[in-house]
Amino acid sequence: MSTTEQRVAIVTGAARGIGAATAVRLAEEGRAVAVLDLDEAACAGTVEQITEAGGSALAVGCNVSDAQQVQAAVARVAEELGPPVILVNNAGVLRDNLLFKMSDDDWDTVMGVHLRGAFLMSRACQRHMVDASFGRIVNLSSSSALGNRGQANYATAKAGLQGFTKTLAIELGKFGVTANAVAPGFIATDMTAATAERIGLGFEEMQQAAASQIPVQRVGQPADVAGAIAFFTGDAAGFVSGQVLYVAGGPLN
Ligand code: NAI
């Protein structure tokens, strides 16, 4: 690939939240962005935001845990935008429950979206990255990887993504591909708003309580995470690989 060619990025789960902010941020950095989410129509808002600002974007409907849909989606992106050499595995779901109440489906759904999804998307995109001798993979882990009550499934998946990231860094480094993970703390999105509702707290009240425990005394916004992801996807980060960056307003143990 020539350096003047526009690099193509895929951001999964980009219809809203952290994924949408990341898609917009990568477009601002000059990437052509595939805005991928379960429902193609739901991607329209993010795509419009990018195209209205003069960027280039494509809405792609795809369930990242379905191998055939992933194959088709990545082929479509390669055909319509160009070979994807930047991949942000951001799609995510919560199925929180204490262990004794956690169903098989709660477990399988979370593993399917986070772990199988990141695996299928990375496997489908790596060929394009190897061909280009350039690639950037960023996986969304979480502070929950360190353990979190009610999240045996999610914490396991997010810790698993850290091992996945480090292994991709080792396997793909010689092809010019880096892999890193971003692990956010509390970020104000529909996901955390849904948690507030589920446990019967107002979202404002929940954010205030969370902020009081965070050293910078505020909760995170999607743009905070997008900024860290943008760093990992850029040329300046070519010697940074296999890392996990906590984006949490303070240190985590
Ligand atoms: P969100 O719930 O607002 O957005 C997630 C998006 O992923 C949605 O648009 C959803 O439709 C999409 N999605 C879900 N399953 C999918 C599938 N099978 N295929 C394709 N798309 C799918 O979530 P938010 O808060 O923006 O989170 C983004 C990522 O960041 C997730 O991986 C989440 O686990 C992680 N994260 C979020 C934190 C937070 O405080 N909000 C903290 C730490 C990590």
Residues whose N, C-alpha, C, O or C-beta is under 5 A from the ligand:
A	BS01	NAI	G13 A15 R16 G17 I18 G19 L36 D37 L38 C62 N63 V64 S65 N90 A91 G92 V93 V113 L140 S141 S142 S143 P184 G185 F186 I187 T189 D190 M191 T192
